[in-house]
Amino acid sequence: MNPYLILFLSWLFPGAGHFLQKKYLKGAVFFVGILLLLVLGLIMHGKFYNTHSFHPLLVLGFLGDLGNGAFYFIIKLLGLGNGNIKAITYNYGTTYMVAAGLLNYLVALNAFDIARGKRK
């Protein structure tokens, strides 16, 4: 299968690239781990970064959030991920959500390397 398609699908759905390459345990662990980070971030009233004001750190946060792939768009369409700054766990939740996206980038790159034969 085309490594670039695996990279895209793995970004879109965490762990999908590993599932397509018959690495079912890895794919399941990555999917559950990333989804758990994202859900915990939402439960803790975290928010997705937006790009309303152009500030380099906000753009980096937005790119981290975008790493959640389809989950980012689904959560935005459902009207979630707006955060509650009054919540004690707000900053932790926001960090969890960005960490999930950044971790998904690494998982997608790992699936890409496996597809190219650079890793097992």
N, C-alpha and C positions, 0 to 999 in steps of 0.2 A: 504494500500500500504506500502511497505517496507520503513521505515524511512531513511535508508542509500541510497536507490535509489532516494528518494526525495531530500536528501542532495546533491547528485551528480548532479541531473538535475537542482537543484536550483543554484548550483555553475556554471554549464555550461551555463544556460540561466537565467539571473536574473529574479526573480519573478515566475519562472516555478513551483517551489515547492508549492507556494501559490495557483497558478492556479489549480494545480492537486488536491488540497484540498478544492476547491470551495471557496477560499478567493480571489475573482476576483478583488475587489477594491484594496486590499493590493498588490496583484501581479502586477496590472497595475501601481500603484504608484511607487513601487520598480523598475519595469522595466524602466519606463520613467525617473525616477530620476537618476538611475545609467547610463542609456544610455546618458542622457543629460550631466552629469558630464564628461563622456568619450568623447563625441563629442565636448564639450566646450574645453576640454584639447587638442584635436587635432587641433581645430580652433586656439587655442593660441600657436600653434607650440610646444607643449610639446612632450616629448619623453618617450618611454618605457625604463626602465633600462635594461641593458644587463649583462651577466655574463662573459664577456671576461677577466676581472681582478677580482680575488677573493678578495673582500673586504667585511667585514660583513655588512656594511651599503648598499652597492650595492646589495648584496644578498637579504637583507630585502626589498629593493625597488623592486627588480625583483619579489619576492613573492607577494608583494602588487599588482603589475601589473598583475601577473598570476591569481589573484582573479577575473579578468574580464571574466574568462571562455572562451567561444567560441569567444567572441568579440576580445579577445587578439590575438587569432590565425588568425582570419579573417583580422584584421588590419595589422598584420605582413605579411600575405600572399599578401595583397594589396600593400605592400611596404610603408605603412604609419607608423606614430608613431616614426619617426627618429628624430624629433625635429629640431629646428633652433635656435642655441644658440645666434644668433644675434638679435632675436626677443625680444622685451621688455617683452612680456608675457610668455617667455619660462619657467621660474621657476614656474609660476602659472599653466601653462598648464600641466607640469609634475606632479605637486602636485594634480591637479584635477584627472589625470589619475590614480595615485596611490590611491587616496581617493575613486574613483569609485570601484576599486578592493577590498579595505578593507571593504567598505560598503557592497559589494556583499557577502563577507565572513559572515558578520553579518546577512544578509538577509537569506543566506542558513542555518545558524545555527538556526535562528528563525523558518524557515520552518521545520527543523529537530525536534525542540522541539514541534511544533504543532503536527507533525506526531506521536511523542511518547506520546502525551497526557499531556505534561508538561505545555503547554500554550494553549490559545484559539485563 
